[in-house]
Amino acid sequence: MTRTTEPTRPRRRIFADLTPLSASPDYRRLWLGGTISWVGQAMTALAISLQVYEITRSSFAVGLVGLFSLVPLIVFGLYGGAVADTVDRRKLGLYSSLGAAALSVLLAAAALLGYHRVWFLYAVVALQAVCGALTGPARSAMIPRLLPAEQLPAANALNSVTMTFGTMVGPALGGLIVAVGGCEWAYLIDAVTFTAALYAMWRLPSMKPDRAEGARGRASVADGLRFLGTRPNIRMTFFTDMAAMVLAQPKALFPAIALLWYGDEATTVGLMVAAIAAGALMGGLFSGWQSRIRRHGLAILLAVAGWGSAIAVFGLTRNLWLGLFFLALAGYADTVSMVFRTTMLQAATPDDMRGRLQGVFIVVVAGGPRLGDFLAGTAADLTSPAVAVTCGGLACVLVVGLLALRWRNFARYNADSPQA
């Protein structure tokens, strides 16, 4: 008697899908190296802030650290994407990571020699941002070459775990190391952790862009922007992210909220920041279901609307633990949105354009929250923190709805036949 076999169905998962780690040794090394080095970079970022404050005793001077990193990140984000579409991405990632490691060694040497100059730290921060702006587009453009399209959501969820884990663990570990051994030890450990990323890049095969026939030898930023102008679905991934990060970004208001609503500034601010990070981490750890979703555009719209709704409800509650829950919910929604936005960007973009559009992605991700901080702070001064937070969240939901109505095909986007 012949047994009939049923088609194999995708296994239902709750936790993160680890298939990309087992399917591709190159991706596995890249992910592990990135996870280790991300923790080291977060340690260095904290150590630099502590060192600047120790030198100047000025919070304004510490705030300038962010400005000195933001400007090169935005400027070189676009340029780095164009470079990634011109040269071997493996070499670009390798050399820029090597440059970042050398900067950590330079920081450690200066600290050990007692050279404490704030201008020197600002300069190093700016150069670190340049290295990051060159590495980011190259690394992201590599992933679709290492994995099949159906594994991209799982890979991007794993990448979100890397970033969130580093953001949570790196500063805590860095603070402990600085307290025990000084800033120089944090810098030295960061330089050592870069060896993991360097080894992963070194083991990769050549990653030259697949240039279209007749394409010019050097990729142009302007060509990338023109290409983006003809691809409404990809543009929508940027528009929806801007709606969330510009209109419903409450972090700048956390100190005022902690003091006015809960009467405790430092501890409560830390809890609120940690709540968003914890929710984002959960979004990566419990991401097994995401690989089964094919309507990526609809998932993005729902996730961004979920972020805005959670932020709006946070602005209405005065119970700390309930507020932390909604912040964690917002962080979870943000990770879901990021996973599908990145996947769509990778899958629906030709290989010779991936670097440049990833450069635009870096600019949006880096600049959006800063603009959101300014908008939220201004609105809070004109009204109140509660009005600014709640109205910002509702505005995010409204704008996402209007965007969905204007570009209806975005909600119909299907990963089985990606169309930019």
Secondary structure in CASP SS format (residue, H / E / C, confidence):
PFRMAT SS
TARGET T0000
AUTHOR 0000-0000-0000
METHOD secondary structure of the structure
MODEL  1
M C 1.00
T C 1.00
R C 1.00
T C 1.00
T C 1.00
E C 1.00
P C 1.00
T C 1.00
R C 1.00
P C 1.00
R C 1.00
R C 1.00
R C 1.00
I C 1.00
F C 1.00
A C 1.00
D C 1.00
L C 1.00
T H 1.00
P H 1.00
L H 1.00
S H 1.00
A H 1.00
S C 1.00
P H 1.00
D H 1.00
Y H 1.00
R H 1.00
R H 1.00
L H 1.00
W H 1.00
L H 1.00
G H 1.00
G H 1.00
T H 1.00
I H 1.00
S H 1.00
W H 1.00
V H 1.00
G H 1.00
Q H 1.00
A H 1.00
M H 1.00
T H 1.00
A H 1.00
L H 1.00
A H 1.00
I H 1.00
S H 1.00
L H 1.00
Q H 1.00
V H 1.00
Y H 1.00
E H 1.00
I H 1.00
T H 1.00
R C 1.00
S C 1.00
S H 1.00
F H 1.00
A H 1.00
V H 1.00
G H 1.00
L H 1.00
V H 1.00
G H 1.00
L H 1.00
F H 1.00
S H 1.00
L H 1.00
V H 1.00
P H 1.00
L H 1.00
I H 1.00
V H 1.00
F H 1.00
G H 1.00
L H 1.00
Y H 1.00
G H 1.00
G H 1.00
A H 1.00
V H 1.00
A H 1.00
D C 1.00
T C 1.00
V C 1.00
D C 1.00
R H 1.00
R H 1.00
K H 1.00
L H 1.00
G H 1.00
L H 1.00
Y H 1.00
S H 1.00
S H 1.00
L H 1.00
G H 1.00
A H 1.00
A H 1.00
A H 1.00
L H 1.00
S H 1.00
V H 1.00
L H 1.00
L H 1.00
A H 1.00
A H 1.00
A H 1.00
A H 1.00
L H 1.00
L C 1.00
G C 1.00
Y C 1.00
H C 1.00
R C 1.00
V H 1.00
W H 1.00
F H 1.00
L H 1.00
Y H 1.00
A H 1.00
V H 1.00
V H 1.00
A H 1.00
L H 1.00
Q H 1.00
A H 1.00
V H 1.00
C H 1.00
G H 1.00
A H 1.00
L H 1.00
T H 1.00
G H 1.00
P H 1.00
A H 1.00
R H 1.00
S H 1.00
A H 1.00
M H 1.00
I H 1.00
P H 1.00
R H 1.00
L H 1.00
L C 1.00
P C 1.00
A H 1.00
E H 1.00
Q H 1.00
L H 1.00
P H 1.00
A H 1.00
A H 1.00
N H 1.00
A H 1.00
L H 1.00
N H 1.00
S H 1.00
V H 1.00
T H 1.00
M H 1.00
T H 1.00
F H 1.00
G H 1.00
T H 1.00
M H 1.00
V H 1.00
G H 1.00
P H 1.00
A H 1.00
L H 1.00
G H 1.00
G H 1.00
L H 1.00
I H 1.00
V H 1.00
A H 1.00
V H 1.00
G H 1.00
G C 1.00
C H 1.00
E H 1.00
W H 1.00
A H 1.00
Y H 1.00
L H 1.00
I H 1.00
D H 1.00
A H 1.00
V H 1.00
T H 1.00
F H 1.00
T H 1.00
A H 1.00
A H 1.00
L H 1.00
Y H 1.00
A H 1.00
M H 1.00
W H 1.00
R H 1.00
L C 1.00
P C 1.00
S C 1.00
M C 1.00
K C 1.00
P C 1.00
D C 1.00
R C 1.00
A C 1.00
E C 1.00
G C 1.00
A C 1.00
R C 1.00
G C 1.00
R C 1.00
A C 1.00
S C 1.00
V H 1.00
A H 1.00
D H 1.00
G H 1.00
L H 1.00
R H 1.00
F H 1.00
L H 1.00
G H 1.00
T C 1.00
R C 1.00
P H 1.00
N H 1.00
I H 1.00
R H 1.00
M H 1.00
T H 1.00
F H 1.00
F H 1.00
T H 1.00
D H 1.00
M H 1.00
A H 1.00
A H 1.00
M H 1.00
V H 1.00
L H 1.00
A C 1.00
Q C 1.00
P C 1.00
K H 1.00
A H 1.00
L H 1.00
F H 1.00
P H 1.00
A H 1.00
I H 1.00
A H 1.00
L H 1.00
L H 1.00
W H 1.00
Y H 1.00
G C 1.00
D C 1.00
E C 1.00
A H 1.00
T H 1.00
T H 1.00
V H 1.00
G H 1.00
L H 1.00
M H 1.00
V H 1.00
A H 1.00
A H 1.00
I H 1.00
A H 1.00
A H 1.00
G H 1.00
A H 1.00
L H 1.00
M H 1.00
G H 1.00
G H 1.00
L H 1.00
F C 1.00
S C 1.00
G H 1.00
W H 1.00
Q H 1.00
S H 1.00
R H 1.00
I C 1.00
R C 1.00
R C 1.00
H H 1.00
G H 1.00
L H 1.00
A H 1.00
I H 1.00
L H 1.00
L H 1.00
A H 1.00
V H 1.00
A H 1.00
G H 1.00
W H 1.00
G H 1.00
S H 1.00
A H 1.00
I H 1.00
A H 1.00
V H 1.00
F H 1.00
G H 1.00
L H 1.00
T C 1.00
R C 1.00
N C 1.00
L H 1.00
W H 1.00
L H 1.00
G H 1.00
L H 1.00
F H 1.00
F H 1.00
L H 1.00
A H 1.00
L H 1.00
A H 1.00
G H 1.00
Y H 1.00
A H 1.00
D H 1.00
T H 1.00
V H 1.00
S H 1.00
M H 1.00
V H 1.00
F H 1.00
R H 1.00
T H 1.00
T H 1.00
M H 1.00
L H 1.00
Q H 1.00
A H 1.00
A C 1.00
T C 1.00
P C 1.00
D H 1.00
D H 1.00
M H 1.00
R H 1.00
G H 1.00
R H 1.00
L H 1.00
Q H 1.00
G H 1.00
V H 1.00
F H 1.00
I H 1.00
V H 1.00
V H 1.00
V H 1.00
A H 1.00
G H 1.00
G H 1.00
P H 1.00
R H 1.00
L H 1.00
G H 1.00
D H 1.00
F H 1.00
L H 1.00
A H 1.00
G H 1.00
T H 1.00
A H 1.00
A H 1.00
D H 1.00
L H 1.00
T C 1.00
S C 1.00
P H 1.00
A H 1.00
V H 1.00
A H 1.00
V H 1.00
T H 1.00
C H 1.00
G H 1.00
G H 1.00
L H 1.00
A H 1.00
C H 1.00
V H 1.00
L H 1.00
V H 1.00
V H 1.00
G H 1.00
L H 1.00
L H 1.00
A H 1.00
L H 1.00
R H 1.00
W C 1.00
R C 1.00
N H 1.00
F H 1.00
A H 1.00
R H 1.00
Y C 1.00
N C 1.00
A C 1.00
D C 1.00
S C 1.00
P C 1.00
Q C 1.00
A C 1.00
END
